[in-house]
Amino acid sequence: MKPNANPPRLASRLLRHVLVPLALTWGAGTAVSAGIAYYFTQRAFDRSLLDDAALIASNVQTHGGGLELALTTREVNRVLFDQVETTYFSVMQPDGTLVAGVKDLRLPPVAPGGTHRFQDVVLNGLHLRGVILHRMEPVPFDVVVAETTLGRSAALQRLILFSLAPQLLLLLVLGWWLRRAIQGDLQPLAQLQVALGRRSANDLAAIHVDATTHDVVTLAAALNALLARLERSVRAQREFAGNVAHELRTPLAGIRALADYGLSQSDPQSWREQLKRIATSQARASRLVDQLLDLALALEAEAGLKMEPVALDALVRDAVLRMLPRADAAGVDLGAVGIDSPCFVRADPTLVDGILTNLLDNALRYGAAAEGQPSTVTVAIEQRPGEVVLSVQDNGAGVPPELQEQLVQRGAQGQLGHLLGQGAGLGLALVAQYATLMDAHMALGSGPDGRGWVCAIHFSAAAVQAGSAAA
């Protein structure tokens, strides 16, 4: 369906939706009121007409075996006088013999059992309203009285005028008031439109609107929530692009240097050595790419989190068993503490597994002890009132307290790079992001006697029913 190129304004449409039904309702009400008033007005005029007929009938008497009207012409004119209407009458016997009045003024007889009947009649081209009155005494006779309808028409016109004019005036006043009220209520929408129209593509700050209705407040809140989500998404994209540029620069430059060096050599053994180093650098670059993608997904994961009671002891046990072959190959003693009893936290199982994987990976990479000492990595669960602390600790060289906060930044280099032997990558940045998404708290510290380092995640404890825990 093709959209309307010039749609009406919302204020005009609302005004039309209110005033049109209201005007139709008032018009119908006025018509009904005018009809009822006209009906009772007609009855009043008809009653006056019947009174005139009864007055004339009361002056009909017998004379010489026949009927006669005991009123003179002057008296009849005085009885039937009206300043507006012209009145005609006739008195007739049942056989149609005219006793007095106008000869051609006749109406059909009254139905048997009736005394009178009103009916419109035409006399010499004039439209009249008439009544026929049947009397049985002194002998049967009929009296017909008819009058013009000028007064009736004038009364109806005045009735319609006095009914419609005030209501039309009230309708106009109501329309003016409604227009001002609707425009005032829609003014925040106009402000919202102006505010959005002036925004640049990079301005995603919240919009302030002086809302006067709940609907506008809800709309502004929805728009601000959308802008907040867009800001987070744009920030995540920028963060991802920065991570890609920062983290891949070093391994790609190293691969290029190794390739250039190998090409400059003529010894096949040198080529082999360089190819091995290139393969190792490529593996590191692939790991960085995987971590970058995980970080990008973490930044976008807020809306899809599935927070539920998670068996932390089972996840730790699985992660340790998964990392044991790698720890044995590296000569690291990998163990777990506190997994002998059920422990549940409120978290997302996928993110908790990601935290364990990254912490253990970092500990195995960077937590090697000094020469001559065994390397150990310990995963511990400590249950406290209202919370559960998950920690990973090694006995390596450790990191000075003033530099530990840099570990959660992307690609720790420089002094940290010298301490750890290579860039710290994105492992702890992912752990920090995962913890934030689950409303958990991450804390870094040093091991006993200042040796090694500890990363602790404070989760909210989850209450689980006995049946669920057993399952």
N, C-alpha and C positions, 0 to 999 in steps of 0.2 A: 504494500500500500504506500503510495507516494505521500510524503509528509506535506502538511500545509505550509506554503511558502510564507504566509503572513498570518500566523495564528493570533487569536484574540488575547488581550491581556488578562491575567488571572483576576485582577480586580473587577474588570468589566464582566467577565464570565460569572464570577460569584454574585455580583450585583444583579445580573440578569436571572440567575438561578433563584435568587430570593424574591425579586420584585415581580417577575412574570407570574409565578404561581400565586403570589399574594394579590396581584392586581386581578387575576382571574377569579380568585376566591372572593375578593371584595365585590367584583362586578356581579358574580352570581348571587352573592348575598344581597346586594342592592336590588337586583332584579326580583329576587324572591320577596324582599321587604316591600318593594314598590307594588308587586302583584298583590300581596296581602292587603296593603293599604288601599289599593284601588278597589279590591273586592269589597272591603268594608265601606269605602266611600260610595261605591255603587249602591250598596244596600241602604246607605243613609238617604241617597237621592231617591231610590225606589220607595223607601218608606214614606218620604215626603209626598211622592206621587200617589201612593196608596191612600194617604191621609186626605189628599184633595179629592180623590174618587169617593172616599167614604163620606166626606162633607157634602158633596153633591148628592150622593145617594140618600143621605138623611133628609134632604129637602125635596125628594120625589114623593108625590102623594096622588091618591085617586081623585078623579074629578069627572062627574058625568059618565061613570062607567069606564073611564079610561085613566091614563096616567098623565101627570103634568109636573113640571118643575116649578117649585114655589118661589124661586129666586128670579129677580129681574136681571136684565143684561148687565146693569151697573153693579148689582150685587155679585153676579158671577165673576165679572172682571176683577172685583175687589178680592174675591176669594182666591182666584187663580193668578193674581198679580205676582210677577217676578221681574226684577230689574234686568236680568240677563237672558232668561229663557222666554220663549214664546210657547204658551200652553194652549192645547185644544182639548175639547171634550165632546162626548155624545152620550145621550141616554136613549136606549132602544129596548123595545119589547122583544120577547123571545122569537117572534116571527120576523124580526128585522125592521119593524116599524119604528121610525125615528120619532122620539118624544121631544128631544131638544138637542142643540149642539150642531156639530159638523156632520153632514150626511155621509161623506166618504170615509170617515174615521171609524173603521171597523177592525175587530180582532176576532180570531176564531173563538168559539165558545169555551168556557171553562170546563175542564174534565168533570165527569160526574163525581160528586162528593167534594169537589173543591169549591173555594170561595173566590179566588183571584189567581191571576197569572200575569207575569211580566213578559213583555216581548218587544223586540225592535220592530218598527213599522215605518213604511215610506208613505208620506202624504204630499201629493203635488210636488214630488221631487225632493222633499225634505226628509232627512233621516231623523226619526223621532224615537224616543223611548216611551213605551206605553204600558198601561196596566188595564186589565179588564176585571171589573168587580161584579159578581153575580149576587143579587139579592132576591129573596123569596117573598118579602112583605113590602107593601100590602099585597102585591101580586108579583110574580116573577118578572124581573127586568135586569138589564146589564148597563153598567156605567163604564165608559172607556175614557181615560184621561191620558194624553200624550204630550210630551214637551221636547223641545230641541235639546241637543247635547253639548251646547257651547260651554256651559258651566262645568259639566263633567270633564270635558277635554282640557279646559283651563286648569281645573283642580289636579288632573293627572300630570299635566306638564309641570305645574309648580311642585308637585310631589317629587317627580323625577329630578327636577333641577335642585331642589333643596336637599335631596338625598345624595345625588352624585357630586355636586360641587364641593361640599365639605370633605367628602371622602377622597375626592381627587386631590384636593389641597393637602390633606393628610398624607396621601400617597407620595406626593411630590416632596413634602417635608421629610418623610421617612426615607425616600430615595436619597435625598441630599445627606441625611445623617448617616445612612448605611454606607454611602460612598466614602465619606470621611472616615468612618470607623474601619472599613475594610482597607482603605489605603494606609491608615495608621498601623493596623495589624500586619500588613504586608511590607511595611517599611523595613523591618529587619531583613526580609528576603532581598530587598533592593540593595541594602548595605552589603549583604553577603555576595550578591552578584558583582557589585563594584569591587569588593575586596578580592574576589577571585579573578576578576578581569584584570586587575592591576598586578597580580602576582607574576613573578618570573618563574621559569621552569625549575629553577634551583631553590626557590623559596618554599619550603614545606613546613614553615612554622604554623602553630595553631592560629585559627582565625577567631577574633573577638567580635561578637555580635551582641548588641543590646536587645536581646529577645524579650518579647512581652507575652508569648504563649508557649505552652509546653511543646507544641509541634515544632516550633522554630528552635527551641532549646534542644530537642531531640535531633533535629536535622543538623544543627551546628555541631553537636557532640559526635554524630556519625561522620560528618565531614572531617572533624579534627582527628577522630580515630583513624579514618582512612589516610589522612596526611601523615599521621604518626607511623602507620604501617609502611607507607611509601618511603618515609624517611629512613626507617630501619632497613628496608629493602635496598634503597640506594646506598646507604652506608655500608651494608653488607657487600654490595657489588664493588664499591670503591675499596673496601678492605680486602676483598678477594683479589682485585686487580693489583693492589699494592703488595699483597703477599706473593702473588705470582712473580711480579717484577723483582721483588727483593730476594726471595728464596731460590729462584731458578738461575739467578745471575751467576752465582759462584760455581755450582756444579757444571753448568753449560760452558763457562769459561775454562774450567778445569779440563773438561772433555776436549775442548778445542785445543788447549795447550798440549795435552797428551797426544792428540792426533798429529799436531804440527811437529812435535818432537819425534814421534815415530816415523813420520814421512822423511825427516831429515837424516835418519839412520839407514844404513845399508845392511846391518846385521839382522838376520831373521830372529835371533834370540831377543834382540831389543824390541823388534816388532811385537813378539809374543808378550813380552812384559808390558808394553804399552797397551796392548789390547786387553790384557787382564785388568790393568788400571782403569781403562775406559769402561769395561764392563762393571767394575765396582762403582765408578762414578755414576754410571747410568742407573744402577740399582738404587743408589742414594737419591738421584733425581726422581726416579719413579716413586720412591717413598714420600718424597716431598710433595709430589703432585697429588698422591692419595691423601696426605694430610691437609693439603690446601682444599681439596674437594670436601673432605670431612668438615673442615672449618666453615666453608661456605654453606654447607647443609646445616651446620649447627646454628649459624646466624639466622637461617630462615626457618628454624624448627619450632619456634615458639607456639605457632597456631596448632601444630599437630602433635604436641606432647601428650603422652599417655601416662599420667601420674597414677600409680597404683602401688599397693604393698608389694615389695620385691624382697625375695629371700637373698640377702646380701651374702650370707655364709656360703650358699650354693654357688653364687656367681664368683666369689673369691676362689673357691675350691676348683671350679672349672678353669679359671684364668691361670692359676698356678700350675695345674696339670698341663695346660696347653703350652706354657712357657718353660717347663722343665727340660725338654730336650735341648732347647737353645741355651739354657743356663748351664746344663752339664757340659755342652760343647765349649762354653766360655770359661768353665771352671768356677762358676759362681754357685754358692750354696743358697738355693731359693727355698724359702719356707713360709708357713702361714701360722698365725696365732689367733685364737679366739673363734675358730670356725667349728668347734665341737658342739655348740649349742645353736638352736635356731635363732636367727636375727633378721628382723624385717624392717625395712625403711620405706618411706614414701618417695618414690622416684620413678624414672623411666628405665626399664631394664636395658634397652639398647645403649642409652647414654652411660649408664653405670658400667657396662661392659667396655665401652670406649674409654672411660676413665681408667679402668684397671689395665687395659691393653697399653695405653700411652704411658702410664706411670711405670709399669714393669719394663716397657721398652726403654724408657729413659734410664731407669736404674741399671739395667743390664748393659746399656751403652756407655754410660758416663760414671757408674758407681764402682769402678774397679778399685780395689784397695792398693796400697803401696806394695812394692815388690817385697816378696818374702812373707806377706800376710795373706790369709785366705779372704776372698771376697764373699760377702754375704748380702742378701736382699731379703727383707722380711716384710710380709704383708700382715697387718694386724687389724682386728676388729675389737673395738672397745665400746661396750654398751653403758651409756650414762642415762640419768633421768631425763626423759624427753628427747634424747638424741643418741645417735650412733656415730662413732668416729672411725672412719676407714683411713689407714695410713700405710704408706710404703716407705721403707727406710733402707739405706745402704750404708756401708762403712768406707766409702771412697774418700776422695780428697775434700769433698764438701765445697760449699760456696760461702764466702763471707756474708754476714747479715746485711751489710749495706748494698750488696749486689743481688740478693735473693729475689727482690721484686722484679728485676729485669728478666728473670727466668720465664715470666708469663707473657713477655713481649715477644712478638714474632721474630724469629731468627736471631737469638742473642749472639752477638759477635764481639769483637774487640777483646777486652779483658776477660769476659766470660768465655770467649772462644779459646783463649790460651789456657784457662783453668780447666775446661772440659775436654780439651783436645780437638774439638771441632764445633761448628755452630750447633746451638741447642735445638734448632728447628722449631717446629710448631707444636710439639707434644704437650707441653705445659699450657700453651695458649688454648689448645683444645680442651684440656682438663678444666681450666678456669671458665671457659665458655659453657661447657656442659654443666658444671656446678651451678653457675648463675641461672641457667635455664630451669634447673630443678629446685631453685631456692635453697641451695646448699651453700656452705661457706668453705673456701679453700684457705689453708694456712701452711706456710713454708717455715722450716726451721732446720736446726742442725741436730745431729745425732749425739749420743753420749760423749762427753769430753770434747765436744766440738768437732768430732770426726763424722764424715758423711753428711747426708742431708735427709730430711723427712718432709714428705708432702702429706698433709692430713685433710680429709674431706669430712665436714660435719653435716650429717643428714638428719632429717626429722624422723624420729622413730614412728613406726606404724603399728597400730594394734590390729592383731589378726586373730580370728576365732580359732578355737582348737581344731575344728574339722578342717579348716583351710590350711593350718600349719601342718597338720598330718599329711594332707595331700601334697 
